[in-house]
Amino acid sequence: QVQLVESGGGLVQAGGSLRLSCAASGGSFRIHAMGWYRQAPGKQRELVATITSGGITNFAGSVQGRFAISRDNAKNTVYLQMNSLKPEDTAVYYCNVDYEVGIWRYDSWGQGTQVTVSS
């Protein structure tokens, strides 16, 4: 089972920036897609951004042009650079990893990190 450790959340003023990190560890595995999701109070969890093993990215329309996702395959780590943050970006952000162990395919979620954007 892959364990994910997230870091980088916090409180920031509107217009500011934060960078989230998520490192995967735990045995022998091959990571495919990595991504970030978020869940605001009273709302469903939603996709923020994903990146494939080949570096193809996908973003939610609400963050397009403000957020960037990248990964370091040597470190099994995915990053989310968040710029021009808005109060509506306030949420718990979760890392998700799609990975393979032998012939089996799994996905794993991080514990979540709080991002709060003040107006």
Wavefront OBJ file of the C-alpha trace (Angstrom):
o trace
v 0.000 0.000 0.000
v 1.424 3.343 -1.036
v 1.483 6.022 1.636
v 1.158 9.663 0.657
v 2.492 12.539 2.742
v 1.283 16.002 1.845
v 2.728 19.316 2.884
v 2.570 22.991 2.055
v -0.933 24.067 3.018
v -1.654 27.100 5.141
v -3.231 30.533 5.355
v -2.577 33.104 2.651
v -4.113 36.367 1.554
v -5.988 36.650 -1.705
v -3.555 37.088 -4.569
v -0.862 35.115 -2.801
v 0.779 31.810 -3.633
v 1.266 28.419 -2.049
v 3.021 25.262 -3.165
v 1.744 21.852 -2.160
v 3.850 18.708 -2.212
v 2.878 15.062 -2.019
v 5.444 12.286 -1.674
v 4.621 8.624 -2.216
v 6.415 5.809 -0.440
v 5.987 2.193 0.596
v 7.388 -0.776 -1.259
v 7.806 -1.477 -4.931
v 5.286 0.213 -7.161
v 4.931 1.991 -10.463
v 3.098 5.291 -10.432
v 0.879 6.285 -13.292
v -1.233 9.417 -12.919
v -0.878 11.778 -9.970
v -3.289 14.510 -9.069
v -4.804 16.959 -6.672
v -8.416 17.245 -5.596
v -10.097 19.573 -3.154
v -13.143 19.657 -0.960
v -14.673 22.803 0.445
v -17.115 22.711 3.393
v -20.520 21.512 2.272
v -19.310 20.647 -1.217
v -18.265 17.509 -3.028
v -14.659 16.675 -3.673
v -13.577 18.018 -7.049
v -10.655 17.591 -9.371
v -8.088 20.378 -9.365
v -5.323 19.039 -11.613
v -3.781 15.792 -12.793
v -0.564 14.810 -14.503
v 0.198 11.559 -16.298
v 3.458 9.657 -16.148
v 4.272 11.227 -19.492
v 3.680 14.745 -18.216
v 0.299 15.447 -19.773
v -1.664 17.788 -17.535
v -5.323 18.509 -17.001
v -6.843 21.335 -14.974
v -10.220 22.328 -13.682
v -11.474 25.390 -15.484
v -11.574 27.375 -12.258
v -7.804 27.067 -11.745
v -6.614 27.077 -15.358
v -3.902 29.683 -15.804
v -3.367 30.136 -12.058
v -2.239 26.691 -10.904
v 0.532 24.464 -12.217
v 1.113 20.794 -11.558
v 4.437 19.007 -11.896
v 6.071 15.797 -10.751
v 9.494 14.457 -9.928
v 9.434 10.788 -10.866
v 12.758 10.095 -9.179
v 11.274 11.267 -5.887
v 7.748 9.934 -6.477
v 6.507 13.415 -5.687
v 3.860 15.633 -7.201
v 3.626 19.384 -6.716
v 0.845 21.919 -7.060
v 1.918 25.525 -7.479
v -1.015 27.778 -6.714
v -0.799 31.431 -7.740
v -3.273 34.306 -7.664
v -5.217 32.516 -4.971
v -8.831 33.470 -4.359
v -11.048 32.973 -1.298
v -13.014 30.403 -3.291
v -9.875 28.256 -3.463
v -10.252 27.633 0.266
v -10.589 23.881 0.796
v -8.867 20.759 2.000
v -6.571 19.618 -0.780
v -5.998 15.906 -1.308
v -3.293 14.184 -3.279
v -4.242 11.125 -5.321
v -1.952 8.581 -6.929
v -2.827 5.873 -9.431
v -0.250 3.095 -9.144
v 0.544 -0.461 -10.058
v 1.988 -3.300 -7.984
v 2.668 -6.362 -10.076
v -0.469 -6.928 -12.136
v -2.695 -5.026 -9.753
v -3.817 -1.427 -10.116
v -4.681 0.763 -7.124
v -5.181 4.358 -6.155
v -4.300 6.026 -2.899
v -5.328 9.265 -1.194
v -3.363 11.562 1.047
v -4.647 12.756 4.395
v -5.434 16.214 3.086
v -3.920 19.608 3.742
v -5.909 22.740 4.532
v -5.595 25.770 2.274
v -7.282 28.932 3.490
v -7.352 32.101 1.416
v -8.439 35.254 3.211
v -10.013 38.199 1.399
l 1 2 3 4 5 6 7 8 9 10 11 12 13 14 15 16 17 18 19 20 21 22 23 24 25 26 27 28 29 30 31 32 33 34 35 36 37 38 39 40 41 42 43 44 45 46 47 48 49 50 51 52 53 54 55 56 57 58 59 60 61 62 63 64 65 66 67 68 69 70 71 72 73 74 75 76 77 78 79 80 81 82 83 84 85 86 87 88 89 90 91 92 93 94 95 96 97 98 99 100 101 102 103 104 105 106 107 108 109 110 111 112 113 114 115 116 117 118 119
